């Protein structure tokens, strides 16, 4: 393995990873693939990670700077030049610890290293133009009058995502929501209450040198702020004391409220975060059926259940729209459906560019088919908990309202009034986690009650 520690090391790695992303690779895959090829100092690893994820998140803003400061639009630039300009502009705009002269010097060097010839002069000129404009006190980035487009350019989102959020939250909050999703994600753990306690895990994590604390009103949650290192090497991992799971995802299992001895179906279960949480909440007494379409993903459920020392979980392979053997067997069904992931954009840097209005339409079709299938699985007076990690109304409120209109024997069962776990639930029973308010991943969840009559 090659050891690389020059000032260009992190920038070179980021450039190569960005080139892979342009060829279709996911950001996290491109980062890990290229990190394995070289040995970087911890500081260079952090910088490379920041550059890759940050540039992918801020892509629209950076392209707009190229459009406004260059002689050719970003989409008309050579691909390598565009990514090198992204590297330069990102550091100038978002990284305060890198001096301007160092940004210009390393970015121009990178252009020369990539044999861009005279285009290295273009890089030098555009970056210095940005610095001059910034020195006047004005933002070099010029925004349009249209509110959605202005927010989309400033915070780097497609207009259609901003417009969807404008339907759901007050106009004064949309910018805060956009800003929240551009921050570096925190790490949340869910403590296995059958093996240990939150206080015990917090104590050992702090002794390990981490900034760990109980997570708000979440009974089993812990939040770690800052780098964690290799998760598998943290105290308690091998002992099955905890599992990585965002706090909002943990809330879903509390809404399911499984009871010992019941049969619970987790229809879209892999990798098993909610499946294992359900088993823990039941005291590991009963049946939790974890379903998925692929054996590799089911294997992740089994691995997690084994590490957490849970025995009530059974894995079942197949499309959850095609399980006639489930008819009438479940006390409760968790339907955490495949979705656009617009509530986890800080964790998945490229999701905002991969999803489209058309993909939302395709997803809502699948979500409705899954919900219609799950109706037949519950016993009389049973419940279905529908959840997504998205904040798009078509996948959430609109879909559920359409379902209720077509199924008059189903109603929303709101969370317990004044519940400390669900203080944000509405009177109608919608439970939407808004990241800029609750400081956790965006989630939507609702409990649907079947009436036997």
LOLUM-275664 format. One line per 8 residues: number of its first residue (from 1); for each residue x, y, z of C-alpha. Coordinates in nm, 3 decimals, padded with zeros to 5 digits. Last residue first. Layout:
<recs>
NUM = X Y Z | ...
</recs>
This chain:
<recs>
453 = -06.659 -00.455 01.259 | -06.308 -00.596 01.297 | -06.163 -00.245 01.307 | -05.804 -00.228 01.191 | -05.581 00.041 01.344 | -05.319 00.229 01.142 | -05.019 00.370 01.331 | -04.836 00.652 01.152
445 = -04.471 00.730 01.089 | -04.273 00.990 00.900 | -03.901 01.042 00.950 | -03.635 01.310 00.905 | -03.312 01.216 01.077 | -03.247 01.376 01.415 | -03.223 01.726 01.559 | -03.591 01.749 01.671
437 = -03.666 02.091 01.518 | -03.434 02.120 01.216 | -03.468 01.744 01.165 | -03.849 01.740 01.140 | -03.979 01.410 01.273 | -04.333 01.353 01.149 | -04.586 01.167 01.362 | -04.929 01.201 01.200
429 = -05.201 01.106 01.448 | -05.469 01.361 01.364 | -05.388 01.547 01.686 | -05.032 01.588 01.559 | -04.729 01.402 01.694 | -04.435 01.625 01.796 | -04.432 01.526 02.163 | -04.383 01.163 02.059
421 = -04.146 01.005 02.315 | -04.267 01.217 02.608 | -04.624 01.108 02.523 | -04.865 01.397 02.585 | -05.151 01.194 02.432 | -05.056 00.829 02.358 | -04.972 00.803 01.989 | -05.261 00.851 01.746
413 = -05.450 00.550 01.606 | -05.531 00.629 01.245 | -05.832 00.443 01.107 | -05.898 00.131 00.899 | -06.243 -00.017 00.827 | -06.306 00.256 00.565 | -06.030 00.118 00.340 | -06.018 00.315 00.011
405 = -06.034 00.660 00.173 | -05.788 00.542 00.438 | -05.536 00.438 00.172 | -05.565 00.773 -00.009 | -05.507 00.953 00.321 | -05.202 00.736 00.382 | -05.054 00.813 00.039 | -05.110 01.188 00.069
397 = -04.964 01.205 00.420 | -04.648 01.006 00.346 | -04.498 00.917 00.009 | -04.672 01.201 -00.176 | -04.595 01.439 00.111 | -04.217 01.406 00.074 | -04.024 01.407 00.400 | -03.853 01.069 00.372
389 = -03.732 00.806 00.617 | -04.060 00.619 00.584 | -04.305 00.454 00.821 | -04.634 00.265 00.819 | -04.730 00.092 01.142 | -05.002 -00.163 01.081 | -05.234 -00.265 01.363 | -05.454 -00.558 01.462
381 = -05.822 -00.532 01.555 | -05.894 -00.860 01.374 | -05.560 -01.031 01.299 | -05.319 -00.865 01.061 | -05.174 -01.008 00.742 | -05.445 -00.913 00.493 | -05.382 -00.538 00.522 | -05.011 -00.598 00.459
373 = -05.077 -00.651 00.087 | -05.248 -00.313 00.042 | -04.960 -00.144 00.224 | -04.700 -00.310 00.003 | -04.889 -00.213 -00.312 | -04.920 00.147 -00.185 | -04.548 00.169 -00.120 | -04.462 00.026 -00.462
365 = -04.679 00.282 -00.643 | -04.543 00.557 -00.420 | -04.190 00.456 -00.517 | -04.257 00.484 -00.891 | -04.403 00.833 -00.848 | -04.110 00.941 -00.633 | -03.873 00.811 -00.902 | -04.050 01.033 -01.154
357 = -04.016 01.340 -00.931 | -03.642 01.267 -00.921 | -03.400 01.096 -00.682 | -03.032 01.055 -00.770 | -02.932 01.419 -00.714 | -03.068 01.456 -00.361 | -02.945 01.104 -00.282 | -02.581 01.196 -00.350
349 = -02.476 01.290 00.003 | -02.643 01.000 00.176 | -02.608 01.072 00.549 | -02.703 01.442 00.528 | -02.987 01.354 00.288 | -03.151 01.127 00.545 | -03.508 01.259 00.550 | -03.528 01.269 00.170
341 = -03.472 00.894 00.166 | -03.677 00.837 -00.151 | -03.861 00.542 00.000 | -03.852 00.167 00.053 | -04.120 00.095 00.314 | -04.096 00.060 00.689 | -04.412 -00.151 00.709 | -04.424 -00.283 01.062
333 = -04.708 -00.528 01.112 | -04.877 -00.600 01.445 | -05.076 -00.888 01.587 | -04.990 -01.091 01.282 | -05.129 -01.425 01.163 | -05.432 -01.325 00.950 | -05.280 -01.406 00.611 | -04.902 -01.440 00.642
325 = -04.890 -01.756 00.426 | -05.016 -01.549 00.131 | -04.676 -01.373 00.120 | -04.641 -01.201 -00.218 | -04.628 -00.820 -00.178 | -04.347 -00.865 00.073 | -04.125 -01.002 -00.204 | -03.940 -01.301 -00.064
317 = -03.699 -01.428 00.196 | -03.809 -01.495 00.554 | -03.592 -01.438 00.860 | -03.704 -01.549 01.206 | -03.628 -01.339 01.515 | -03.713 -01.459 01.868 | -03.356 -01.566 01.955 | -03.173 -01.239 02.024
309 = -02.809 -01.243 02.135 | -02.731 -00.889 02.010 | -02.448 -01.033 01.799 | -02.672 -01.313 01.673 | -02.959 -01.077 01.586 | -02.719 -00.849 01.399 | -02.575 -01.136 01.197 | -02.920 -01.277 01.122
301 = -03.045 -00.939 01.000 | -02.732 -00.898 00.785 | -02.793 -01.244 00.638 | -03.136 -01.127 00.529 | -02.963 -00.861 00.320 | -02.745 -01.122 00.150 | -03.043 -01.355 00.098 | -03.239 -01.097 -00.100
293 = -03.607 -00.998 -00.102 | -03.649 -00.913 00.265 | -03.864 -01.018 00.557 | -03.805 -01.021 00.933 | -04.064 -01.223 01.125 | -04.057 -01.134 01.494 | -04.209 -01.408 01.706 | -04.272 -01.398 02.083
285 = -04.049 -01.346 02.385 | -03.724 -01.154 02.320 | -03.819 -00.910 02.599 | -04.078 -00.772 02.359 | -03.893 -00.438 02.339 | -03.573 -00.627 02.252 | -03.741 -00.820 01.971 | -03.882 -00.497 01.827
277 = -03.536 -00.339 01.843 | -03.391 -00.635 01.654 | -03.635 -00.593 01.368 | -03.596 -00.213 01.373 | -03.225 -00.225 01.306 | -03.243 -00.539 01.094 | -03.044 -00.474 00.778 | -03.295 -00.552 00.639
269 = -03.658 -00.556 00.755 | -03.899 -00.461 00.482 | -04.206 -00.649 00.611 | -04.133 -00.653 00.982 | -04.406 -00.894 01.091 | -04.484 -00.918 01.462 | -04.638 -01.220 01.634 | -04.712 -01.147 01.999
261 = -04.582 -01.330 02.306 | -04.436 -01.024 02.477 | -04.593 -00.699 02.350 | -04.487 -00.484 02.054 | -04.537 -00.105 02.085 | -04.529 -00.034 01.708 | -04.489 00.334 01.801 | -04.191 00.246 02.018
253 = -04.046 00.057 01.720 | -04.072 00.366 01.499 | -03.898 00.589 01.751 | -03.570 00.403 01.701 | -03.558 00.524 01.341 | -03.576 00.881 01.473 | -03.284 00.817 01.706 | -03.054 00.694 01.431
245 = -02.939 00.336 01.468 | -02.596 00.191 01.544 | -02.649 -00.115 01.763 | -02.580 -00.169 02.131 | -02.469 -00.404 02.408 | -02.409 -00.702 02.182 | -02.089 -00.804 02.361 | -01.885 -00.760 02.044
237 = -01.993 -00.396 02.019 | -01.973 -00.314 02.389 | -01.657 -00.105 02.377 | -01.591 00.048 02.032 | -01.383 -00.156 01.787 | -01.669 -00.239 01.554 | -01.745 00.131 01.511 | -01.398 00.200 01.369
229 = -01.320 00.560 01.463 | -01.590 00.752 01.645 | -01.538 01.105 01.515 | -01.746 01.382 01.674 | -02.070 01.383 01.871 | -02.195 01.048 01.999 | -02.566 01.021 02.080 | -02.720 00.749 02.295
221 = -03.074 00.615 02.268 | -03.266 00.351 02.463 | -03.538 00.564 02.626 | -03.543 00.841 02.360 | -03.637 01.153 02.554 | -03.311 01.329 02.470 | -03.028 01.106 02.350 | -02.823 00.992 02.648
213 = -02.463 01.121 02.622 | -02.137 01.038 02.442 | -01.835 01.259 02.363 | -01.588 00.974 02.309 | -01.260 00.908 02.491 | -01.298 00.536 02.569 | -01.392 00.630 02.927 | -01.675 00.833 02.774
205 = -01.787 00.524 02.582 | -01.770 00.309 02.896 | -01.988 00.549 03.096 | -02.240 00.604 02.817 | -02.280 00.227 02.788 | -02.347 00.187 03.160 | -02.592 00.477 03.171 | -02.789 00.347 02.873
197 = -02.828 00.009 03.038 | -02.711 -00.347 02.966 | -02.797 -00.678 02.801 | -03.176 -00.691 02.754 | -03.193 -00.312 02.710 | -02.986 -00.335 02.392 | -02.877 00.027 02.365 | -02.957 00.208 02.043
189 = -02.665 00.415 01.916 | -02.664 00.750 01.738 | -02.373 00.889 01.536 | -02.387 01.250 01.415 | -02.415 01.352 01.052 | -02.197 01.634 00.908 | -02.421 01.929 00.824 | -02.587 01.994 00.489
181 = -02.921 01.843 00.592 | -02.959 02.098 00.871 | -02.906 02.391 00.634 | -03.195 02.286 00.410 | -03.425 02.251 00.711 | -03.322 02.592 00.840 | -03.390 02.742 00.496 | -03.737 02.587 00.490
173 = -03.830 02.722 00.834 | -03.944 03.077 00.749 | -04.163 02.943 00.470 | -04.363 02.742 00.721 | -04.334 02.364 00.681 | -04.514 02.109 00.463 | -04.581 02.254 00.118 | -04.249 02.443 00.116
165 = -04.081 02.109 00.178 | -04.204 01.979 -00.159 | -04.093 02.301 -00.331 | -03.742 02.265 -00.189 | -03.725 01.909 -00.322 | -03.853 02.017 -00.665 | -03.599 02.299 -00.689 | -03.306 02.056 -00.680
157 = -03.092 02.114 -00.373 | -02.768 02.303 -00.310 | -02.812 02.533 -00.008 | -02.776 02.865 -00.193 | -02.887 02.728 -00.532 | -03.197 02.548 -00.405 | -03.285 02.832 -00.169 | -03.274 03.080 -00.458
149 = -03.459 02.841 -00.687 | -03.740 02.795 -00.433 | -03.765 03.168 -00.361 | -03.764 03.293 -00.721 | -03.560 03.616 -00.723 | -03.240 03.450 -00.846 | -02.921 03.430 -00.637 | -02.575 03.569 -00.712
141 = -02.282 03.384 -00.552 | -01.979 03.613 -00.515 | -02.126 03.718 -00.178 | -02.045 04.083 -00.118 | -01.795 04.205 00.141 | -01.551 04.339 -00.118 | -01.300 04.069 -00.021 | -01.541 03.801 -00.145
133 = -01.524 03.946 -00.496 | -01.144 03.935 -00.492 | -01.138 03.576 -00.357 | -01.384 03.457 -00.623 | -01.174 03.622 -00.897 | -00.866 03.448 -00.756 | -01.042 03.111 -00.786 | -01.151 03.186 -01.143
125 = -00.807 03.303 -01.259 | -00.609 03.015 -01.109 | -00.846 02.753 -01.248 | -00.841 02.916 -01.593 | -00.461 02.920 -01.578 | -00.466 02.546 -01.506 | -00.667 02.523 -01.827 | -00.348 02.601 -02.017
117 = -00.230 02.243 -01.967 | -00.490 02.016 -01.809 | -00.224 01.756 -01.742 | -00.398 01.611 -01.433 | -00.093 01.711 -01.228 | -00.126 02.062 -01.372 | -00.484 02.086 -01.252 | -00.379 01.947 -00.912
109 = -00.106 02.209 -00.885 | -00.366 02.479 -00.961 | -00.585 02.342 -00.683 | -00.294 02.318 -00.439 | -00.183 02.680 -00.495 | -00.531 02.835 -00.501 | -00.640 02.658 -00.182 | -00.309 02.736 -00.009
101 = -00.345 03.107 -00.095 | -00.698 03.109 00.047 | -00.589 02.962 00.380 | -00.753 02.628 00.478 | -00.916 02.633 00.824 | -01.229 02.816 00.707 | -01.348 02.538 00.480 | -01.686 02.619 00.320
93 = -01.646 02.883 00.048 | -01.278 02.873 -00.042 | -01.249 02.496 00.008 | -01.560 02.424 -00.197 | -01.450 02.664 -00.472 | -01.119 02.488 -00.520 | -01.246 02.130 -00.516 | -01.541 02.219 -00.738
85 = -01.299 02.385 -00.980 | -01.109 02.056 -00.996 | -01.436 01.872 -01.059 | -01.531 02.102 -01.347 | -01.183 02.080 -01.499 | -01.200 01.699 -01.498 | -01.541 01.695 -01.667 | -01.443 01.939 -01.942
77 = -01.670 02.244 -01.901 | -02.007 02.269 -02.079 | -02.212 02.151 -01.780 | -02.041 02.414 -01.565 | -02.136 02.696 -01.800 | -01.862 02.859 -02.005 | -01.686 03.195 -01.961 | -01.652 03.135 -01.589
69 = -01.755 03.333 -01.283 | -02.135 03.294 -01.298 | -02.165 02.941 -01.437 | -01.871 02.816 -01.228 | -02.031 02.965 -00.917 | -02.360 02.799 -01.017 | -02.184 02.463 -01.046 | -02.050 02.504 -00.692
61 = -02.395 02.580 -00.553 | -02.547 02.285 -00.739 | -02.277 02.044 -00.620 | -02.295 02.134 -00.252 | -02.382 01.784 -00.131 | -02.140 01.611 -00.371 | -01.869 01.864 -00.287 | -01.918 01.815 00.087
53 = -01.914 01.436 00.071 | -01.593 01.425 -00.129 | -01.415 01.720 00.031 | -01.501 01.626 00.389 | -01.386 01.266 00.337 | -01.060 01.381 00.178 | -01.003 01.626 00.465 | -01.071 01.364 00.731
45 = -00.838 01.116 00.563 | -00.573 01.388 00.530 | -00.593 01.466 00.903 | -00.572 01.096 00.993 | -00.256 01.064 00.778 | -00.314 00.886 00.451 | -00.221 00.535 00.343 | -00.332 00.467 -00.012
37 = -00.547 00.223 -00.211 | -00.802 00.146 00.060 | -00.902 00.514 00.077 | -00.995 00.493 -00.291 | -01.255 00.219 -00.252 | -01.387 00.371 00.071 | -01.453 00.710 -00.089 | -01.605 00.573 -00.411
29 = -01.838 00.345 -00.212 | -01.952 00.629 00.014 | -02.018 00.859 -00.283 | -02.212 00.604 -00.486 | -02.043 00.514 -00.814 | -02.203 00.620 -01.143 | -01.915 00.733 -01.365 | -01.930 01.086 -01.223
21 = -01.890 00.925 -00.880 | -01.568 00.762 -00.998 | -01.434 01.106 -01.107 | -01.530 01.238 -00.765 | -01.327 00.957 -00.608 | -01.023 01.046 -00.823 | -01.052 01.413 -00.728 | -01.094 01.336 -00.357
13 = -00.781 01.118 -00.362 | -00.581 01.389 -00.533 | -00.709 01.654 -00.291 | -00.621 01.442 00.014 | -00.267 01.384 -00.107 | -00.193 01.732 -00.247 | -00.026 01.866 00.068 | 00.200 01.555 00.054
5 = 00.145 01.259 00.291 | 00.102 00.950 00.073 | 00.201 00.596 00.177 | 00.141 00.341 -00.097 | 00.000 00.000 00.000
</recs>
